[in-house]
Amino acid sequence: MDLRTTARLVTFAHPFSLLGVDEIQAAGTYRVQTDEEPVEGLSFLAYRRVATVIFLPLRHGGTESFQVITVTPEALEAAQLRDALKSHDD
C-alpha cells in the first residue's frame, strides 16, 4: 500500500479548542498532516483519507517539544470557523 502524506500550515488568530483536547491552544500557526491511501479497484486514481493529525506544542517542553494529536477534519474545520467568526467580530 502506498501512503500519500501531505502537510499544511493552519493559522489561528485567537486561542482555540479542539474536540478531544482538554487544553485551550494558543493562537499561532500549526502543522497539520494528512495521510491518504489509494482506493484500489477503480479505473481512475483516487485516495481515501486515513488519518489527520495536528502538531501541538507541549506546555512543559522546550521549543522543539510537541505532541501529535489525531483530529477529525470536521473538528479542525469547526475550530477554524470559530476563529474566523471571532476575527469578524473584532
C-alpha positions as CSV (number, residue, x, y, z in Angstrom):
1,M,0.0,0.0,0.0
2,D,1.4,3.4,-1.0
3,L,0.6,6.0,1.6
4,R,0.4,9.6,0.5
5,T,1.2,12.2,3.2
6,T,0.5,15.9,2.8
7,A,1.3,18.7,5.2
8,R,0.0,22.2,5.5
9,L,0.1,25.1,8.0
10,V,-3.1,26.3,9.7
11,T,-3.1,29.7,11.4
12,F,-5.4,30.6,14.3
13,A,-5.7,34.3,15.2
14,H,-7.2,33.6,18.6
15,P,-6.8,30.9,21.2
16,F,-8.7,27.8,20.2
17,S,-10.0,24.5,21.3
18,L,-10.3,21.1,19.6
19,L,-12.7,18.3,20.3
20,G,-10.9,15.7,22.4
21,V,-8.1,18.0,23.6
22,D,-8.6,19.3,27.2
23,E,-6.4,22.4,27.0
24,I,-7.0,25.7,25.1
25,Q,-4.3,26.1,22.5
26,A,-2.6,29.5,21.9
27,A,-3.1,31.5,18.8
28,G,-0.5,30.7,16.2
29,T,0.5,28.6,13.2
30,Y,0.2,24.8,13.5
31,R,1.3,22.0,11.2
32,V,-1.4,19.6,10.1
33,Q,-0.6,16.4,8.4
34,T,-3.0,14.1,6.4
35,D,-2.3,10.5,5.4
36,E,-4.2,9.0,2.5
37,E,-4.2,5.6,0.9
38,P,-5.1,4.7,-2.7
39,V,-8.6,3.3,-3.4
40,E,-8.0,0.1,-5.3
41,G,-10.2,-1.4,-7.9
42,L,-11.2,1.8,-9.6
43,S,-10.4,2.7,-13.2
44,F,-9.1,6.1,-12.0
45,L,-6.7,7.2,-9.3
46,A,-8.4,8.1,-6.0
47,Y,-7.3,8.4,-2.4
48,R,-9.1,7.8,0.9
49,R,-8.1,9.8,4.0
50,V,-6.9,7.5,6.8
51,A,-5.6,10.0,9.3
52,T,-5.3,13.7,10.1
53,V,-3.1,14.9,12.9
54,I,-2.1,18.3,14.3
55,F,1.2,19.1,15.9
56,L,0.7,20.9,19.2
57,P,3.4,22.2,21.5
58,L,3.9,20.6,24.9
59,R,3.3,23.0,27.7
60,H,6.2,21.8,29.7
61,G,8.7,21.0,26.9
62,G,11.2,23.1,25.1
63,T,10.5,24.9,21.8
64,E,11.0,21.7,19.9
65,S,8.8,19.6,22.0
66,F,5.4,18.7,20.6
67,Q,2.6,16.2,20.8
68,V,0.8,14.8,17.8
69,I,-3.0,14.7,18.2
70,T,-5.4,12.9,15.8
71,V,-8.2,15.2,14.8
72,T,-11.1,14.8,12.5
73,P,-11.2,17.1,9.5
74,E,-14.6,18.3,10.8
75,A,-13.3,19.2,14.2
76,L,-10.4,21.1,12.6
77,E,-12.7,22.9,10.2
78,A,-15.1,23.8,13.1
79,A,-12.1,25.3,15.1
80,Q,-11.1,27.3,12.0
81,L,-14.7,28.6,11.5
82,R,-14.9,29.7,15.2
83,D,-11.6,31.5,14.8
84,A,-12.8,33.3,11.7
85,L,-16.0,34.3,13.3
86,K,-14.1,35.8,16.3
87,S,-11.9,37.7,13.8
88,H,-15.0,39.0,12.1
89,D,-16.5,40.2,15.4
90,D,-13.3,42.2,16.3
